Amino acid sequence: MQQIRLPQAIVERLTPTQIAEQLATLTTGYTPDPEQELRESTYYDLPVLKAPVWHWEIIWYFFFGGLAAGCYLLASIAALFGSREDRIVARTGYYLSLLALLPCPPLLIKDLGRPERFLHMLRMFKVRSPMSMGVWAVMSFSFFSGLTTLIQAARDGLLGHARGVRWLALLPQSWLALPGSAVALLLGSYTGVLLTATSIPLWSRSKLLGGIFLTSAVSTSIALISFVLRLVRTPLGTLHKLERLEWSVLLLEMLGLLAFLRASGRAARPLVGTAPTEHGTTFWRFVFGTGLALPWLLQTLSLLTKRSPQRRFPGLLISLLVLLGGYFLRRTMVEAGHTSSQDARTTLWNAQS
């Protein structure tokens, strides 16, 4: 009987919830102390902040906006600095960028409630307002992405052979790529900056969210472009370059997330903790585990064993995992922000420290 109970006790200590809780303590450097927290000042045990009004629309807006920005950035790099065989990355990236951008204005308008609110935001330009800068980033990026993609479509013969189309194909696409890439960097990072500019402890405690959202935009875009290129049998050299770039960006994203958790400390509990209202189980399973660590390990194994990039299934699986992780990163970050806004004691602690 003793030989049976011992393994069961070990298994019980290693439940997913307990593992997630240990990871939360390790990464944030904070161990919850309910007795100490109850002695902290609060406002009649009522929330100090209003809960965010963002829901599913803004989550998908963040996700598609990141894909649009990342795909354009990668396509421009391939067009300006890549070899002749890398031109397929530029073509694919520009098309995917425009496709990912198309849902963004409707989602943003749906989140605002009425279309005239979106138009009203175009009447002003405030550098210190992340929301104003975000709306103008979407509009400016729409111009660069749309025109660059039209030029690419004209060069590929997708628009016919009329005289106007031939003139369109002669436009200098590279001249648009440079300013367009600058706007893409703004679009890819501003969503994280927008969250940081609020008073919600989870979002405002650390200033790294802009960089995390940008690296996530690039990693998910590499995954999307790689997914499409593997379906059309792209040259091995190009796929291998994308694999190495994806490995590096995933590593950078994981390090950025760990730095964010350490800098946030107690304020990161709604994101990584395991209390009933916290989202740690989803974060560790679908964001850090399935969406970052697992594809990075699979990519590492692929590069070390020199597996042929042309083998489609492992590469397609890695791409899908990264895309899944990118979506859940934005979803858990927004949903955990709702939880964080209801914690009056952490809000006051964050304001005082």
C-alpha positions in Angstrom: 0.0 0.0 0.0 2.8 2.4 0.8 4.3 1.8 -2.6 1.0 2.8 -4.2 0.3 5.9 -2.1 3.7 7.5 -2.6 3.4 8.0 -6.4 -0.1 9.2 -5.9 1.1 11.9 -3.5 3.8 13.0 -5.9 1.2 13.2 -8.7 -1.1 15.2 -6.5 1.6 17.7 -5.8 2.2 18.2 -9.5 -1.3 19.0 -10.6 -1.5 21.6 -13.5 -2.9 24.2 -11.1 -0.1 23.8 -8.6 2.5 23.9 -11.3 0.9 27.1 -12.7 0.9 28.6 -9.2 4.6 27.8 -8.7 5.4 29.4 -12.1 3.5 32.5 -11.1 5.5 32.8 -7.9 8.8 32.2 -9.6 8.3 34.6 -12.5 6.7 37.5 -10.6 8.7 37.1 -7.4 5.6 37.6 -5.4 3.9 35.2 -3.0 0.3 36.0 -2.1 -0.2 36.8 1.6 -3.9 37.1 2.2 -3.6 38.2 5.8 -1.2 41.0 5.0 -3.3 42.1 2.0 -6.4 42.4 4.2 -4.6 44.8 6.5 -3.9 47.1 3.5 -6.0 50.3 3.0 -8.9 50.2 0.6 -11.9 52.2 -0.4 -14.7 50.4 1.6 -13.7 47.2 -0.2 -15.0 48.7 -3.5 -13.1 48.8 -6.8 -11.2 52.1 -7.3 -11.3 51.9 -11.1 -14.0 51.3 -13.7 -13.7 48.0 -15.5 -12.5 48.2 -19.1 -15.3 48.2 -21.7 -13.2 46.2 -24.2 -14.5 42.8 -25.2 -14.1 40.3 -28.1 -13.9 43.0 -30.8 -10.8 44.6 -29.4 -9.1 41.3 -28.9 -9.5 40.4 -32.6 -8.6 44.0 -33.5 -5.3 43.6 -31.6 -4.7 40.2 -33.2 -5.4 41.2 -36.8 -3.7 44.5 -36.5 -0.5 42.8 -35.3 -0.7 40.4 -38.2 -1.1 43.2 -40.7 1.8 45.2 -39.3 4.1 42.2 -39.0 3.4 40.8 -42.5 4.1 44.2 -44.0 7.3 44.7 -42.1 8.6 41.2 -43.1 7.6 41.7 -46.7 9.4 45.0 -46.9 12.6 43.5 -45.4 12.4 40.7 -47.9 11.8 43.2 -50.8 14.6 45.6 -49.8 17.3 43.2 -48.5 16.3 39.7 -49.6 17.6 37.6 -52.5 15.7 37.0 -55.7 14.2 33.8 -54.2 13.0 35.8 -51.2 10.7 37.9 -53.4 8.0 35.3 -52.7 8.1 36.4 -49.0 7.5 40.0 -50.1 4.6 39.1 -52.4 2.9 36.9 -49.8 3.5 39.3 -47.0 2.0 42.3 -48.8 -1.1 40.3 -49.7 -1.5 38.8 -46.3 -1.0 42.3 -44.7 -3.9 43.8 -46.6 -6.1 40.8 -45.9 -5.4 41.0 -42.2 -6.0 44.7 -42.1 -9.5 44.5 -43.7 -11.3 43.4 -40.5 -9.6 46.1 -38.3 -11.7 49.2 -39.1 -15.1 47.3 -38.7 -13.9 45.8 -35.4 -12.7 49.1 -34.1 -16.0 50.8 -35.2 -18.0 48.0 -33.6 -16.0 48.5 -30.3 -16.7 52.2 -30.4 -20.4 51.6 -30.7 -21.3 54.1 -33.4 -19.6 54.8 -36.7 -19.6 58.6 -36.1 -17.3 58.1 -33.1 -14.6 56.7 -35.4 -15.1 59.7 -37.7 -14.9 62.1 -34.8 -11.5 60.7 -33.8 -10.2 61.6 -37.2 -11.0 65.3 -36.5 -8.1 65.5 -34.0 -4.5 64.4 -33.8 -3.0 64.2 -30.3 0.5 62.9 -30.0 0.0 62.2 -26.3 -3.1 60.2 -26.8 -2.4 56.5 -27.7 -6.0 56.1 -28.9 -5.7 59.1 -31.3 -2.3 57.8 -32.5 -3.7 54.4 -32.9 -6.6 55.5 -35.1 -4.3 57.6 -37.3 -1.8 54.6 -37.4 -4.6 52.4 -38.8 -5.6 55.0 -41.4 -2.0 55.7 -42.5 -1.1 52.1 -42.6 -4.2 51.4 -44.7 -2.9 53.8 -47.3 0.6 52.3 -47.5 -0.6 48.7 -47.3 -3.3 49.2 -49.9 -1.1 51.0 -52.4 1.8 48.6 -52.0 -0.4 45.6 -52.5 -2.0 47.2 -55.6 1.5 47.7 -57.1 2.3 44.1 -56.3 -0.9 42.9 -57.8 -0.3 44.9 -61.0 3.2 43.5 -61.3 1.9 40.0 -60.8 -0.7 40.5 -63.6 -3.7 40.1 -61.3 -5.3 43.4 -62.4 -5.2 42.9 -66.1 -3.1 44.7 -68.7 -4.7 48.0 -69.1 -2.6 51.1 -69.6 -3.4 52.4 -66.1 -2.4 49.0 -64.6 1.0 49.1 -66.4 1.6 52.6 -65.0 0.7 51.3 -61.6 3.2 48.5 -61.9 6.0 51.0 -62.6 5.5 52.9 -59.4 8.6 52.6 -57.0 7.3 50.1 -54.4 10.5 50.4 -52.4 9.8 54.1 -51.8 6.6 53.1 -50.1 8.1 50.3 -48.1 10.3 52.5 -45.9 7.7 54.9 -44.6 5.1 52.0 -44.6 7.4 49.9 -42.4 7.7 52.8 -39.9 4.0 53.0 -39.7 3.8 49.2 -39.4 6.1 49.4 -36.3 3.8 52.0 -34.8 0.7 49.9 -35.5 2.3 46.7 -34.2 3.4 48.3 -30.9 0.8 50.9 -30.1 -1.8 48.4 -28.8 0.6 47.5 -26.0 1.3 51.2 -25.4 -2.4 51.9 -25.3 -2.8 49.4 -22.5 0.2 50.8 -20.6 -1.3 54.3 -20.7 -4.2 53.2 -18.5 -4.4 53.1 -14.7 -5.0 49.3 -14.5 -2.1 47.8 -12.5 -1.5 44.8 -14.7 -1.1 47.0 -17.8 0.5 50.0 -16.4 3.0 48.6 -13.9 5.6 47.7 -16.6 6.4 49.6 -19.7 7.3 46.5 -21.8 3.9 45.8 -23.3 4.5 47.7 -26.4 7.6 45.7 -27.2 5.9 42.4 -26.3 3.0 43.1 -28.6 5.5 44.1 -31.4 7.5 40.9 -31.1 4.3 38.9 -31.0 3.1 40.7 -34.1 6.4 39.6 -35.9 6.3 36.0 -34.6 2.7 35.4 -35.6 3.3 37.0 -39.0 6.3 34.8 -39.6 4.1 31.9 -38.7 1.3 33.0 -41.1 3.7 33.6 -44.0 5.5 30.3 -43.4 2.2 28.5 -43.2 1.2 29.8 -46.6 4.6 29.3 -48.2 4.8 25.7 -47.1 1.5 25.0 -48.9 2.9 26.3 -52.2 6.3 24.6 -52.0 8.6 27.5 -51.5 12.4 27.2 -52.0 14.2 25.5 -49.1 16.6 28.5 -48.6 13.7 30.9 -48.0 11.9 28.6 -45.6 15.2 28.0 -43.7 15.7 31.8 -43.3 12.1 32.1 -41.9 12.7 29.2 -39.5 15.8 30.8 -38.0 14.1 34.2 -37.8 11.1 32.7 -36.1 13.4 30.9 -33.6 15.0 34.2 -32.6 11.8 36.2 -32.4 10.1 33.5 -30.2 13.1 33.5 -27.9 13.0 37.3 -27.7 9.2 37.3 -27.0 9.6 34.7 -24.2 12.3 36.8 -22.6 10.2 39.9 -22.9 7.3 38.3 -21.3 9.4 37.0 -18.4 10.8 40.5 -17.9 7.3 41.9 -18.0 6.2 39.5 -15.3 9.2 40.2 -13.1 8.8 44.0 -13.4 5.0 43.8 -12.8 5.3 41.6 -9.7 2.2 41.6 -7.7 0.3 43.4 -10.4 0.7 40.4 -12.8 -1.2 38.0 -10.6 -4.5 38.4 -12.5 -2.6 37.2 -15.6 -0.5 34.3 -14.2 -2.2 33.4 -10.9 -4.6 30.5 -10.3 -7.3 32.0 -8.1 -10.9 31.6 -9.4 -10.9 35.1 -11.1 -7.3 34.8 -12.3 -6.2 33.6 -15.8 -2.9 31.8 -15.0 -4.1 28.4 -16.2 -4.9 29.8 -19.7 -1.8 31.9 -19.8 0.7 29.1 -18.9 -1.1 26.5 -21.1 -2.0 28.4 -24.2 0.3 31.5 -24.3 3.6 30.5 -22.8 3.5 26.8 -23.1 1.6 25.9 -26.3 2.1 29.2 -28.1 5.8 30.0 -27.3 7.9 27.4 -25.5 6.6 24.3 -27.4 7.0 25.8 -30.9 10.4 27.2 -29.9 11.6 23.8 -28.7 10.2 22.2 -31.9 12.0 24.8 -34.0 15.2 24.2 -32.1 15.0 20.5 -32.7 14.3 21.2 -36.4 17.4 23.4 -36.7 19.7 21.1 -34.7 18.7 18.0 -36.6 18.8 19.9 -39.9 15.3 18.7 -40.8 14.3 19.7 -44.3 12.0 22.7 -44.1 10.1 21.2 -47.1 8.5 18.6 -44.7 5.3 20.4 -44.3 3.6 18.8 -41.3 6.1 19.9 -38.5 6.4 23.4 -40.0 2.6 23.8 -40.3 2.1 22.6 -36.8 4.7 25.1 -35.5 2.9 27.9 -37.4 -0.5 27.0 -36.0 0.8 26.9 -32.4 2.4 30.3 -32.7 -0.8 31.8 -34.2 -2.8 30.2 -31.4 -0.4 31.6 -28.8 -0.6 35.1 -30.3 -4.3 35.2 -30.1 -4.4 33.9 -26.5 -1.8 36.4 -25.5 -4.1 39.3 -26.4 -7.2 37.6 -25.1 -5.8 36.7 -21.6 -4.1 40.2 -21.4 -7.4 41.9 -22.0 -9.5 39.6 -19.8 -6.9 39.7 -17.0 -7.1 43.5 -17.2 -10.8 43.3 -16.2 -9.8 41.3 -13.2 -7.0 43.7 -12.3 -9.3 46.7 -12.4 -11.5 45.1 -9.6 -8.6 44.7 -7.2 -8.7 47.9 -5.1 -5.8 47.0 -2.8 -3.4 46.2 -5.7 -4.6 49.4 -7.4 -3.7 51.5 -4.4 -0.5 49.6 -3.8 0.5 50.3 -7.4 -0.3 54.0 -7.1 1.7 54.4 -3.9 4.8 52.4 -5.0 
